[in-house]
């Protein structure tokens, strides 16, 4: 099986979801890719009123690192891949994973999603959503319970500039898995509502009866009938897929309603297993040029929260950087030591700045 991903960062927090996600990636997604299993030791910031009553958090957490490394290395040995590295980082999980992926020029970041989803996760409170806000490469979220190779790949086209960038990834996945490729576009409810009201407008019926090539482009969306709207959407999806060279794709699927809900409903209605590929469209990017942040739209949040299948989210703001070998030196680690204690030094030794490609495979 060929793969379009050569280097993949996988977040491991030792939950069932993260371990199962890593197994799925090594078995079905990229069995020949270099896999970097990364566990992040969280360093919470205690409130100021506790500073005089507790010791250094990093000193306390450092005592767990040797056992965590042993467990991570043991799990790596169980994966169906001979190109696995392991690494320990400290800090905030989503930030540390993005930093590691940027340092080693990874093609993809993968994280698992557990069955317990609080309501706040729909509003950006989860690690995957926060990771998506800063990641420069695609992010794959794998829900717990997914074990088989997908039989369908859904490419969700948003209709916004750059949305066609999901087609090459979706097509490559479908070819690798020998699965069906289906392109889908959801006409948002507000657009559909306008077109339904427009049919009663004076002159609209006469305009809709004329040939498409003779219609005046100055007439706005208010003059579009539902059938015309669906036809135009279908033609656009077909031409977009054809331009991307995905000639093996099935006929375009056009739905009307809330994009997130329609995507989830479609996956649940279709038999077999699926994968959704959709784009992350920037909403209010931050002004910081060094580390831009993006707000995931409501569709992305909804799909990540409720989809019963793996979800690829592709950044549409920038291309994926080329891969570099694991032996390439990184620029630093996500750690700031408050004091040079002995325990902190032991923790830092397990998080060197370069990937050890000849020794213990540590990072």
Buried (B, 14 or more C-beta within 10 A) or exposed (E): EEBBBBBBBBBBBEEEBBBBBBBBBBBBBBBEBBBBBBBBBEBEEEEEEEEEEEEBBBBEBBEEBEEBBEBBBEBBEEBEBEBBBBBBBBBBBBBBBBBBBBBBBBBBBBBBBBEEBEEEBBEBEBBBBBBBBBBBBBBBBBBBEBEEBBBBBBBBBBBEEBBBBBBBBBBBBBBBBEBBBBBBBBBBBEBBEBBBEBBEEEEBEEBBEEEEEEEEEEEEEEBBBBEBBBBBBBEBBBEBBEEBEBEEBEEBBBBBEBBBBBBBEBBEEBEEBBBBBBBBBBEEEBEEEEEBBBBBBBBBBBBBBBBBBBBBBBBBEEEBEEBBEBEEEBEEBBBEEEEEBEBBEBBBEBBBEEBBEEEEBBB
